[in-house]
Amino acid sequence: MSKWMLPIDVMGFELRRSMTLGRLAIWGLLVAFPIAIMATTLTIAKAALRENYSPSEIVEPFGIMLYFLVPEVTCLLGLLLWATPAISTEIEGQTWIYIVMRSFGRPVVLIGKYLIAVAWTLSAALVAVGACCALLDVDDSFRLWWVLSSLAILSCITHAALFVLIGVVFYRRTMVAAALYTLVIEGVVSFIPALVNQFTINYRLRGLLANGMGWEEVRSEAEMVFGSEPTSTHLVILALITIGFLIAAILRVERTEYPTQQEA
C-alpha cells in the first residue's frame, strides 16, 4: 500500500467501515426526532385552533421551531458523535502509530474524518428538513426548506470544524469537553443579549434565518438574539471561523505526540 493518502481515501474507508447497524440506527433517530416533534406539535396546533387555523400564520413559529430542531439540535448531536472522536478512536484502536508513519497522514486523516462526519450528519439533517417542510405544507414551504437546508449545511460545516478541534485538543475527555462547550457556549451564551453572543456560531445562523425568511418583526423583538447584520457579514464570519478552526486543528494534530494505547 502506498504511503501517500488523500482525504477522499479516508472518506471511502470510513464510509465502508461505518456502514453498521448501530450507525444507521443513530442516523435514523436523528432523522425521526425532528419529524416526530414537528408532526406532534402540528397535530396539536390544528386541533387547538380548529376553524381558526391559518397555515400562513404558523410559518414563523414553526419555522423557528424547525430551525432549533435541525440546524441547532440534530446537527450538533450528529457531529458530537461523529466529528469529535476523530483522533481518540484511532488512539483507542491502536491505529494512530500507522497513521503518523505515512506522509501527511495526520492532517489527511483529520480532514477525511471531518468530511465524513459532515456527510453523515448533513444527510440526516436534509432528510429531516425536507420531511418537516412537507408536513408543514404552507405557501412558504419551499422558501423555508431552502433557507433551513442552507443553514443545515453551514451548521454542519462550521460545527464539525469546531468539534474536530475540540477532539484534537481534549483527546482524553473528548465527548465531555464537546458536550460542555455545546451546552454552555452554543446553548446559553449564544442567547445572552450582549456582545459576547456575537462570537458564537448559532448567533450567526439565527441571523441568516431572519434574513433569509425576511422576519423583520422577529428581529425587531429580539435583535440581540437574531442579529441585525447583513447576510454577507454572517457568511464571512462563519467562513473565517471554519477555516480558523480547521487550521488550528491541523497544526495541533501535527505538533502533538499522542500516546499509544499501551502508553496511556
Helices and strands as residue ranges (DSSP letters): H 7-18, H 21-49, G 50-52, H 55-67, I 68-74, H 75-82, G 84-86, H 88-92, H 96-100, H 105-136, H 141-169, H 174-181, I 182-186, G 189-191, G 195-199, H 201-213, H 216-221, H 223-226, H 231-255
